[in-house]
Amino acid sequence: MQIYLVGGAVRDALLGREVHERDWVVVGATPADMLAAGYRQVGKDFPVFLHPQSSEEYALARTERKTAPGYHGFAVHADPAVTLEEDLLRRDLTINAIAQAADGRLIDPYGGQRDLEARVLRHVSAAFAEDPVRILRLARFAARYAGLGFSVAEDTMTLMRTMVAAGEVDALTPERVWQEWARALGEAQPGVFIEVLRACGALARLLPELDRLWGVPQPSKHHPEIDTGVHTLMVLAQAVRLGGDAPTRFAALLHDLGKGTTPAAEWPRHVGHEARGVELIRSLCARLRVPAEFRDLALLVAQYHTHVHRAFELRADTLLTTLERLDALRRPQRFAQVLLACEADARGRLGFEDSAYPQARLFAAARECAAAVAVQPLLEHGLKGEALAAALRSARIQAIAALEKTVSPAAD
């Protein structure tokens, strides 16, 4: 029995990055050998075992053979005769096909170290084309390592385009698409995930609502970058820069989805894109089974981002109505996410990247004013039911009106 450290732990150590988890491959062993050594088997399809002390995963060296379309159609062969090189050959990228022996020696039969140094994401073999999930994984790695200068090898991009043309990505389940997309949203440059999928044609098959934004113009006065797709990725980048979490980044990415369905005759204006975007987001989230936390925030941002942008044009009662529709008084944390996404939208324009966004300050202050209005004095006056609600709303409007006179739209 020979045991090797493999995959991400070896890759990240060579890149000088923190290693979060370790995976091992075992050569020359049978399931019976592993069980006799105290390992616990997990799953039935793959020969994977958990270490009795560390609970780290130890997989028997294996080969795979394609038997059907999609990523479930594989026959797995694990045998003591399978070599380390054969096991590494089935992996996706050369940088993930490096193993390390117990003495620290690196086994790198497919040039992973070379590609690490060259900052290239390259497939190990033609077997890459047998699993469409690998397109999503590669795009996610591109998003993670873009800051280190990594790019996709041209021959790998060509292979992915061939896979898309062959309909391989159409076999991906909604859950797997969302799983990889959600993980990509947490990477350093999630926009690269979208760019890679678009470059190989997968975005048009998996997220056509998003893909159609490219080539759609906007008024140059407000959007010097003009192209809606370009603007969308700029907004996502700003959401990352401002510290937005994954749901906020998701909302920022989808906020202008409705512009993709504006009739060309109406370009570059996009009247009513907010409502159209809401319907598209509902459909997309239902199709991919997106969690409610992500979906609900995206819906609010799509519907109300222009309201927030126009904060200084709104009357006090309209400000309060917007706060109510955003459920800002009861959900202050989510309301903060909405404001961050709106600020990212305002900054995600050519030449506006460092502009102030006082609208968020006004809306946040308006929420605090409305929340500070005391209910008890109204109750002491005997108000209840609809009369109480009307009086409370009136008091909140007055408080917001007084605030508006003190908050300036000028930059901070």
Phi, psi and omega in degrees: 000124177240134185242133182230141170282135186222169169072222189299326181296318178291314180302309185290327176297319179292333178274356181077021180261158179294136179264123184263328178211155183237137176241147185232150173239140183245123180253137174084021182233158175250165174305323180296321178299317182293316179295322179295332180274002176097002179287153179252125181282140177235140180074166180244335186279330183235144180280075182245139184227152177257135180297138184297334179256308187276339185064014174288155185275132176238118182250137175292141177305135185212162170240162180228146178231130181290130181236344182200163179297162178083192185255002174266346188276067180227144170255125184260134179236110176248130185204146178302340181278347180293128183274165177299318181298322178293321178294316181293332182296332183277355183283166190283304187242150181301326182288346176258005184247036176250134178244156179231126179282170182300331181273006179093353181292137180265135175248115189222073186286348187239019172078030180295319179294322177299316181287331173297315180294324181275355180059052183235136172261111187227140178290151181285314183207178179296344178296343175309321185291350183278347185230104183295340176301333182295334175296315180294318180296316179298317179298323179291319176297323178298321178293325181288319189254008180301324180295341177267001178094013181285146174220167182273131177300141184298321180292330177288319177298319178299317179297319180294322177298322178295320178298316180296315180298330180279357178083013182298319183291341179293343180273354181291137178282151178305321182298322182286323177299313181295320181303313181288322179296315180298319178293322179295327179299335180271359181280170185296322180227076184298337178298332179294326176303314179293319182297318180294316178298322179291321183296327181265356178094356183288331182297320180295332181273323185268321183227065183299330179299325180278318183300325185287355178290333181289132181094355178267117184278156174234164180300125184296336180298319181263338183227083179302335178285343174065299187292130183293323178296318178298314178302317183301315180288331175294321178295317178300317179298322179290325177298322176293313182300323182277000177088021180293142177280181185300315178298323179292321177296321178298314180296319179298320182294328187256004190298329183252024186303328182295338180293340179288346180249010175293129177302138183303330181295339181265352180300148004270005178281157184221062180296129177080013182293336181297309181296320178295322178297321179302314181295321179294320179294319177302315182294314180299314183292326176292319182295319183264001179056050180288137180302150184301325181301317178289312184300310186295321178294317179298321179297317180296316181294317179299319185281327191243005183296327179287330174299315181295319179300328184264023187310316185282355176263350187271142173289163182301320181291326178289323175301314180295318179301318178296318177300318180295316181292333176275357183054038187293328183290325181268336184236066184298326181292316178293324177299321177297324177295319178299314181296322179295318179297322179293320177296321177299322178297315181294324182275342183279051180222147184299119180092353181250010189301329183247017182287149176288159179225075183295343179302321179295322179297317180295314181295321179295318179293321178298320177298316180297319178298315181295319181291335183279348180293124184279139179271329187304315179301326179291321177295322181293339176273006176084011180283143176203166178061224183296325180295320178295315181299318180294318180294320179296317179295319179298318180294322179293320178297318179297319180295319180291322179299319178294324179295318185302333181284345184254345182261126183258143175286355179295156180298147178296000000 
